[in-house]
Structures are given as C-alpha cells and as structure tokens.
Amino acid sequence: MKFDGRWFLNFASYSYLGLIGHDYIDQRALDAVERHGTGAHGVRLLAGTLHLHRELELALARFLGAEDAIVYSSGYMANVATVGALVGPGDVIIGDVYNHASILDGYRLSGADVITYAHNDLADLERALKKAGDAGRLVVTDAVFSMDGDVADLPGIVELCERYDAPLMVDEAHSLGVLGDTGRGITEHFGLDPDRVDVKMGTLSKTVPSAGGYVAGSRDLIFALKNNARGWMFSAAATPAQIAAAKAAIEVIEAAPERVRELRARTTRYRERLRALGFDTLTGETPVVPVICGSAEQAGAMARLCQLDGLFVQPIVYPAVPRTLPRLRTIVNLDHSEADLDTAVDVLEKAGRACGLLP
C-alpha cells in the first residue's frame, strides 16, 4: 500500500485470501455495471431486487449448507437488523462479552434484556442460560474474535444451546474463507453439521472483497427476516457491482480451497516466529495475530517505529480491548509472500527491542 508518497507492507488488511484485485472477480463486477448500471432501483421489497441478489443468496446458502440466505447492504446492518428482528422486549439475548460492536448495537435496539457471559467460558454460558429461564432466548457469539484472533468453542456452545433449547446465532465475519478445510467457516472447522447453528451471519467485506453482509439459515428464518428486519426492508439494495463481486469471490473460494490451507500454513509459521522471539500473541490460531504490549503508550510507540520502517500496523487500546491488554493487531493474508512475513517479523523484533518489549 502507498500513502504520503511512501510504500508500506500492509499488515492491517482483512483481505485474508488476497482476493482484492482478483481478475475474475473484477471482471464480474465490471460486467454487472455494464449490464445493470451503478445502482439498484430501491429497497429489495420494491424495485431493488435483481437476479444478481437472489443468485448470490442462493450461492451463499449452498456454500454454507443452508436452505436460503438474505443479503444486507452492510455487515453492521446484518447484525443490528437480524438481532432486532429475532428478539424484542421480554426476550433475553445471551452473548459473549467480546462480541463485536455491531452485535452489541443490535442488543440495544432490540429492547431485549441482555446477559453477557465471560469470554469463551462454557460454565458461565450455562449460568446465563439458567438465569434466562423460560424467556425467549437468543445466544450470540463471534466465530473468530477480531481482536484476539481466537475461535469460539462452538462444539460446547452448540451442546449447551441444544440442551437448553436456545437458538444460536454465529457471526462469521472473520471466519468465512479462513476456518475449515475449504473455508466454509467454523462448523467445517469443528466438523459440525451446519444445521446445528440456527443463524449463520457473515460479511462480504473481508475475505470476500466487496461490501455487505448476509444471514443464512432455514427458509422460515429467511422469510421472517425479509418481512421483519427493518434494516433490510428500509435500506437500498446493494449495488450490482458489489453483489456480482461477492458471488464471484464465493466461486473462487469454492474452486481453490488450497488458498485456505496456504493461508493457514503461512499464519502458523509467522506466529511461531513471533512467539520464539518472546512476543505474547495470545492463544489464537487465525490470521489475526496480536502482539501484546505493556501499556497503551508502548503500543503506540511500537506502531510508530514499525511504520517508520515501512510496516503498516495499528495500535489497539482501550476501549476496543481491555485496559490490561493493549496491542498491535497484525493480520496475515495471501498477498504476503514468505519474504514479506520475514520482513514483518524483523521489523517487529527491532521495534520490540527499542521499546523494551523484548530484552
């Protein structure tokens, strides 16, 4: 990437499989603009639905092992509108304390009561389920937590939800194209039947190089969302180029699963090199690789030194993360060569020693 006249090695991008600029995806977007123009004609329920929208929804459903899907104009809206459509006053939402801000905003707008449980803590989730009693319930968790890079304990969460008869919603924003042998996400990662997750949410702006969000699930769920999710009903439809690019990206991921495996191999090597130097990268196994710092000031100093050496990383501090866990958030993707990864490790090591994070 280039800004202010300088080139940087970008370790802050969500383009996990390196699909931004992919020739096939770009061409499908251009074809869509040539045929349909740059915009939709309104909201989906009126004049905004093109054949492209339904083709993408059905492609997502097939890829994720669901009956149907609904596409929103943004991932943020997908979470806010879906939560608000599924629960309301008198109901209870049960969510991981580290869930994404868009899920939290869905809580607030739904009017439901909220019970949070300690991060990835099954015993605390069971406590929350018992506390909710007989109220209408919805359990919500990220699949991959975007600041720590760790993976939700889905087998345990599913077992508890089934035991207490509570529907489960999983946000796959950072796991689509990342987890599982073919990139189908957290259920494939753990070898679970996709039907055991009632609401499969994800974004079209990370591994998929477009914009938007989706929910996949049963036909009844999707019908309900298309008639009750106000953020879908009253938002303009996503543009033809966005939709065509997203569908093409799903086709590329499906046709080239070796990309997912190569991303995993590069990430593992990169993380292991950082740990060998003495960096604390927490316990994650995904391309989100945090470098924990001793203070917010140290995180800022680390980021400045890295950027001076041409490595673009960002400091993440409270309130985005706990006060005790400031960090640099580094992200591996397939645009990074092995040499790029080695360079990043060398720059981080140099900055770590200069800032006193490493001896």
N, C-alpha and C positions, 0 to 999 in steps of 0.2 A: 504494500500500500504506500501511497505517497501523499504527504501534506507538508505545507510550508516549504516546498521545494526539496524535501528530503524523502528518501525511501526508507521504509521500516519493514521489518519482519513482523507480521501481524499475528499476535497470539491472543487476540480478543474476539475473534470471529466465530460465529455459530455455524458456519458452513462446514459441518463436520465431514461430509463426504466430498468436499471440494467441488460442488456442482454449480456454483455461481459461474456463469460464463460458459457452461457446457454447450457445445454446438447444437446438439439435438434439442435441448430444452429451449435455447434462444430461438431456434427456427420455428418451433411450435408456437411460441409467443408471438413472433412476427406474423406467422400465418393467421393467427387469431385476430390480430389487429387489422390485417388486410381484409379479412372476411367480415368482421363484426365491428370494426372501429375501436375507439379507445375506451368506451364506457358502456355500462349496461343502461337499460331504459327505465330503471326504477327499482323498487323493492322486489324481492323474489316473488311475493304473493300476487303481485300485479303484473307489471310488464318486464320484470328484470331477469326472469329465468330463461337462459339459453340452453340449448342441448349440451353445451360445454359444462354447465353446472351439474346437470344430472350425470353426465359421463364421469366427471371427477368423483362425485359422491358414490357412485356405484363402484368405481375403481378402488376408492379407499375402503369401501365395505369388503370387497373381495380380498384386498391385500391384508386386511386386519381380521378376517374371519368373522365378519358381522353380516347381519341381514341388510342393513342400509346405513346411510350416513347423511349428515347435514353439514354444509359448509357455511361458515360465518365470514364476515369481512375482516376480522382480526382474531388472533388467538386470545387477546384480552377479552374481547366481546364474547367469544365462545364460552369462557369460564363464567363470566358475570351473568350472561343471559341464561345459560343452562342451569346453573345453581338456582337462580331466581325462578325458573320455570318449574323446577322439580320439588322445591320446598318453600314453605311460607310460614307465617305466624302460627305458632302452636307446634311446629315441627322442630327437629333438632338436627343440626349439622355437626358431625364429629370429624375433626381434621387434625392432621399432623401440624405441630407448632411451626415447622419450617415450610409449610405450603407457600406457594407463590402469591404475590400481592394481588393478582387478578382473582384468585380463589377467595382471598380474604374480602375483596370488594364484593364478590358475589354473596358472601355471607351477609354483609351489611345491608345490601339492597334487597335480600330475600325476606328480611324480617323474622327469620327463624332464630331460635336460640342456638348458641354455639358452645360446644365443648371441645377444647383442644386436648390433645394427648402428647406426651413427651416424644421427641423425635425418634421415629422408628422403634418405639417401645411397645411391644405387644401386650405386656401386662397392663400398661397404662391405657392402651386402646380398649382392653376388656373392661377396665374400670369405667371408662367413658360410656361404653355400650350399656353396661349395667345401670349407670346413672341416668341414661336417656329413658330407660323404662319402656313403656308401650307407645311412646310418641312416634309419629312418623319420623324416620331417620334417613340420613344420607351420610355415608363415610366417604371422605375425600382425601386423596393423597397424591403428591407428585410421584412419578415413577423414578426419575433421576432428579435429585435436588440440585438446583442450578448453582448454588454457591459452594457446596461441599463435594459435589460430583459422586455422591454415594447413591445406592439403589435401595428403594423401598423393599421391605421384607414381604413381598407380595404373597408368597405361599401362606405365611402366618396370618396376614391381613385377610385374605380370602377365607381362610378356615374360620376365623372369628366372625366375619360378616355372615357367612352361611349359618353358623351356629346360632347367631342372634337374629337372623332373618333381616339383615340390614343391607340395602343396596349399596354398591361400591362404585365410585367414580375415580378414575385414574387419569392424571394429566401426563401425557407422553411427550410434552414439548421437547424435552432433551433426550428422549429415548428412541423416537422413531428414526430408523436408519442407523442407530447406534447399538442398541441392545438386540440380542438374538443372533442366531447364525446367519439369517438373511435380512436382518434389520427390521423385523416386524414388531420389535419392542419387547416390553417386559414380560408378557405372557410367554413369548417364544424363549426368552432368556431363561425362564424358570421351568419351561416345559409344561405350562398350564393350558387348559382349554380356554380359548378367548371368551367363550360364553360365560365363564365364571366372573368376568368383570362386566358389570351391567352397563356402565357409561365409559366409553373409551374416547377420551378427548386428546387432541393434539394440535400442533401449529403447522402452518405451511410457510414458515419464515426462517427456519433454522436449517436442518438437513435438507428440507425442501426449499429451493431458492426462489421463493415467491412471497406472498403475503396472505394472511388469512388464518382461520382456524377451522376445526371440524369436531364433530362428535359422531362416533359410530356405535351401533348397538342394534337392538331389535327394531323391527318395523313399527311396533307400537310406540317405542320410545321416540323414534324419529318423527312419527306422525304427531305425537304430543308436543315435541319441541317446535315443529313447524306451525303449530297453532297456539302456542303459549309463550314461546321465548321472544320477549319483546325486542331484544337486541337483534334478533334475526328478522322479525316481522316488520320492523320500522327502520331498518338500515338498508341503504342502497346495496344492490348486489355487487359482489366482487367483479372486477373488470375482466373482459375476455382474455387479456394477456396474462393476468395473474392466474386465472383458472387453467388455461392451457399449459402454462409453465409448470404448475403444480402437478397436473396429470402426467406430463412428460417426465417429471422427476420421479414419480412413483414407478413409471415404466422402466426408467434407468436403474433404480434401486433393485427392482424385481429381476431385471435382466443381468445385473452384475453384482451378485451377493459377495463376490470376492473383495469388493471395496470395503464392506463392513468388517471383514476379517483382517484386512490390511490395516485399517484404522485401529483396530484393537491391538494389533502387534506393535504398531508404532507408539501408541499410547503407553503400553506396558513398558517398552524399552525406555521411553522418556521419563516416566515416573520412577522407574528403578534407578536411573542415573541420578535423579534429584535426591532420592532417599539415601543413596550411597554416599552423597556428599554431606548428608546430615540435615537436609531440609525436612520439615514436617509437612507432608502432603495429605494428612488425614487418612481415611480408610477407603476412599473411593476407588472405583475400577473403570471409570468412564473417561472420556476425553477432557472433562473439566478437572483440571489438576490445580488445586490451591497450593500456594506457598505461604504457610502461616508465619506471621511476623509477631514481634514482641509488643508492638504498640501501633496506633494509627500513624504516628509520626514516622516510625520506621517503615511502615508500608508505603507511605508517600515518598520517602527518600529512596527506597528501593525502586519504585516505579520511575522516578526522575532519572536515576542512574541508568536504568535499563533503556529508557527512551533516548538518553544521550548516546548510548552505544547502539542505537538502531533497532531495539526490540520494543515493540509496542505492547505493553501490558498495563493493566489498570489496577490501582489500589481499591480494595473493597473494605469499608469500615462501617461501624455502627451508624445508622440503624439497619443497614442492609444485612449485617451479620452481627452476632453478639459482640459486646464491647471487648470481651476477652479473646476474641479470635479474628483480629484484623489480618488482612492477607493481600497477596497478589492473586488474581484469578487468571491462570494461564489455560489456554484451550488449544488442544491439538486438532488439526484437521488434515485431510489428504492433500491440501495444497502445500503442506510442509514436506520437504524432502528429508531424508536421513541427515543430510548436512545441515539443513535448517534447524532440525531438532538439536543437533550437537552444538550449533551456534547459540541457540537459546539457553542451553544448559551452561555453556561457558560464560555468557553474559550474566545469567542469574548468579553463578558462583562468584564472579568478580564483584557484583553489587552486594551480595550477601556478606562477603568478607569486608568490603568497605564500610558497610553499615553495622557490622558487629553481629549479624545474624548467624554467620558461620565463624568458627575460630580462625 
